[in-house]
Amino acid sequence: MAIFCTIEVIDALKDMKFPKTKKEIILMAESVKNISEATNIALNKLEDKIYNSMDEICKNLKIVCSLEVRDALNNIEYPVTKSKIMEYAMKNKFSSLVIQSLEELPENITFNCISDICK
């Protein structure tokens, strides 16, 4: 599973059969009770095309940083490097989804705020 999907997106679309259009994906997600506004916004930002897999949807959601990642890094001190972020994540025992997301960060960059990480 691609790493930029939140658990909510994955849960909302878990029974989806592919291929599906953006509109069909949004309609399915909206049929799920208690879907967050953030998830609706993320799905509405999908590229307007036909999707053949959940991975394809998740890759297209890279524009939205997982709310879990934002929450996980809420108390980290900036500026920070990827290695310090990974150390912090392991020490605080974040979910595997968060760890996998953070592993995708580029090396040799200093992040000055959460916006540098979640573009």
N, C-alpha and C positions, 0 to 999 in steps of 0.2 A: 504494500500500500504506500502510495506517495505520502510524503511527510507533511505537506502543508494543509491537510484537511484537519479540521477539528473533529473531536469525537462526535460532536453534534451533527456535523455534515455526514460523517460516515454512518451514524445511526439512522439519520433521516433518509438516506438513499440506499441502505443496505439491501433492500429487496428489489432494487431496480434492475430491469432487464435492458440490455443495450442492443442496438444503438438508440440514443435519445437526443432530442434537440435541447437547446438551452431552455426553451419554454416548457417542455415536458419535465425537465429536471426541476425547474422552479415550482411547477404545479405539484409535483410529488412531495417536495420539501414542505410546501405550504400546507399539505394535507396532514402533516405530522403536527400533533398538538404541542404547544409550548415551544415552538422553534424560536430562537432568539432573533432579535433584529439584526445583530451582527452577521448571523448566518444568512439571513435573507439578503442583506446588502452584499455579502461576498458572492452569493450565487447569482445575484443580478449583475454583478461585474464580470461574470463569465463571458468569454468570447462567444459571439453568436455563430455557432456551428453545430455539427452533429458530433456527439461524444460516443465513443465505442467502449469505454471502460471507466470504472471509478478512478483508476490511476490517472487517466487523461483529464478528468474533472479536477482532481487534486493538483495536478501539475499546473493547471490553468489558474488555480486559486493562489499561486505564489504571491500575488499582489496583496494578499491579506495575511498578516501574521496571526498565527493561532492565538486565541485568547488565553490558552493555557500557557503559552510561551510568555506572553505579556505578564500574566499573573506570577509565573515562576521567577521572572527577573525584576519584579516590582521593587525588591529591596536590595538589589545589587548596587555596589558603589561604582560609579563611572568616574573617569574613563576606565575601560576594561578591554582585555584582549580575549580572543576565543579560548585560549588555554585557561584563563582565569574563569571565564564563564562556565566551561566544562567542569572545572574543579568545583565551582560553586554548585552546579547542578547535581553532581555526584554526591557531594557532601550533604545536600538537602534532600537527596533521594527523590528527585522528580520522576514523573512517569516516563516510561520508555518512549512515548510519543514526543515528549518535550526533549528528551536526550537526543533522539534521532533528528529532530528539527534543528537543534543547536549544532549537531555534528556537521550540518550542511553549511554553516557559516564559513566564510573565507578566512584563511590564515593571514597572518601578518598585517592585520588591520586593527586599529584601536577604535573601539566603539565609544562614543561620547554620550549617548543616550539611547533609549529604547527605540526611537525612530531610526537610528542607524542600523539597528538589527532587524526591525520589522518595517521594511520599506513597502 
